[in-house]
């Protein structure tokens, strides 16, 4: 499935840049780096943790100082929630993101401001076996009862890239504007274990290096 998405993404981007770009505008990039993810929620006491991500992208000139970026990134991000007795439970979320970004070239071929939407598809949260029975603070929920989170979400991407035509450093922030726990709110058996509805939004800051082929 992921191979089909990658193929269609690259085909679509190549067609778009062929129609609107300049002759030397199309560049395929390979990126990798580290991330720090926070969960914004009033239901739990959360703290950020470090993860990593990497992927493929296609950058091409679009119009005047504007470019477009089509990309796919695989990620493994982490955050922690506080449990009773001053314990922490580290949660891991893994998946793939598909991006369609606008890029304003502040300094041509060297510095750009990038922004746009991101579609995220992820699996369930993961925790260590030894953490499964811990009770999350201010609730009656076991740590393993909130693993089945929403698998499709939308993010907004804002970042800066700087470097040369072949190598660039990326710093960007992604905020998830959809509720990570919306699926859990439909589970009637869990509702007596916490107050109100569960609500959480992921925010991730990334530092990466991209190499253009």
N, C-alpha and C positions, 0 to 999 in steps of 0.2 A: 504494500500500500504506500509506504513512504517513498519507495523508488518511483512509483507512478507520479506522486505529487511533485517530486524533484524534477522529473522529466518535463511535466507540463509547465512547471514554473519557469524553467530555463527556456523552453520553447516560446512561452508567452512573452517573456522579457526580451528575448532576441528579436521577436517580431516587432514588439513595440519600439525598440531602439532603432531597428532598421527603418521604421517609418518616420521617426521623429528625430533621431540623433545625428550627430556628426560622424564622419568616417572613423575617427580615432576614439570615439566615446565609450565603446563597450569594453568593460573589464570584469573578469570573473575573480572574485575574492574568496580566500579561505581564511577564516578567523578563529581565534581561540583566546580564552582568558578566564578571569575569576569574577565571581559575583558575590554580593552581599544582599540577602533577602530579609525583609521585615514583613510581618503580618500586622496590619492595622485592624484592630478589633477591640471592642469594649467587653467582650465575653471572657477573654483570657488575658493573663499577663504574658506578653510575648517579648522575645529578644531576637535580634538578627544573628544569622550564622553565615558562614562562607560556603560557597559552592563553585561550580565551574560551568562553562558553556562554550560552544563553538559551532560553526556552520559554514554555509556557502551563500554567496550573494552575487548579484550582477548589477553593476553600476554603469549608467550610460547618460550622456548628455541629452537633455530634453528640449530646453528652450532658453536662449540667452545664458544667464548665470544659474539656471536651474538644472538639476539632474534628478533622476529617479533611481531608486534602489529596490530590487526585488530579492528577497532572501529567505532562507530557511535555517533555523538554528535549533540545535539540540541542547538541552540544559539539564542540570542536576542541581537544584537549589535546596537550601536548608533554612529552617528557622526553629526556634525553641519555644515551648510553652512551659510555664511554671506549674509544678504539681505540689501536692501537699508535702509538708515536712521539708520545705526549702529544696525540693528536687526539681530538676529540669528534664524535659522530654524533648529530644531532638527529632524533628520531622523532616523528611526528605520528600521532595516532589520532583518528578522527572517527566519530560515530554518534549514536544517539538513546537516551534513557533514559525508562522509564516508571515512575512512582512511585506508591505508595500509602502515605501517611504518617499517623501519629497526631500530633496537636498538642495540647499542654497549655498553656492560656492562663494564664500567670503574672499578667499584667495584661490584663484583657479589652480586646480591640481594639487593644492596643499592644505587648505582649511575649509571645512564645510559645516553647516548646521543642518542636522538631519531630524526629521520628525514625521510621524504618521501612525497608522493603526497596525496592530499586531493581533493575529488570531492564534490562540494558544490551545493546544490539545495535550492533556496530561493524563497520567494514570492516577491511582489512589495514592494517598500519602503512605509513607513507609516509616516505621520506627523499629528500634531494636527489640528483640523478643523480651529482654529483661525489663522493658518499660511498659509493656502492654497493660499490666494490671494497676499501674499508678493512677491515682485520682487527680484530675486537673483541678487546680486551686479555684475556689469559689463556685464549684459545681459538684455534681455527683457523677460526672462522666469519667469512665475509664479512658485512658489515653488511646486505646485501640478502637473506641467507639466513634471517633470522628475521622476515620481514615477514608471513608467512601465519599469524597468531595466531588464537586462538579468537575466534569472532564473537559468541558469546552468553555473558554472565557475570552474576553476581549481586553487588550491592553493598549495604552498609548505610549509611544516611544518618543523620547527627546534626547538628542545627543550631539556631541561635537567630535569630528574626526580631523586629525592633523598629521601631516607627513609629506610623502612624495607620491608620485604616480604608482610606485611599486609596493611601498610599505606605509601603513598609517597606524597611528594609535587611536583607539576609540574609547570615549567615555560616554556612557548613556544611561538613562534612567527609564524604567518601564513601570507604569502603574496600572494595576488591574482594576478596571472600573466595574467589573461584575463580581457578585458575591461568591466567594469560594465555597461557602457552606450552604448555598441555596438548596442543594439536593438533600442535605441532612435535615433541613427544616420540614421536609415532607415525611420524615420518619416519626410516626405518632408515638412509638415506644420510647423514643429518646426525650421527648418534650418534658416529662416530669423531672428530668435530671438536670435541667438548667432553667434560668429565668429568661423570659422573652424569646425572641428569635436569635439564632446564631448568625452573625454577620462578620465577614472578614475580607479584606482586600490586600492583595500582595503588592509590594513595592520592591523593585530590585535595581540596584546600581551595579553596573558592569564596567570593568576595565579590560579591554581586549587589544590584540594586535591583528591587523588584517594584511595579508600578502596578496597582491594582485598579480595574476598570471599574464 
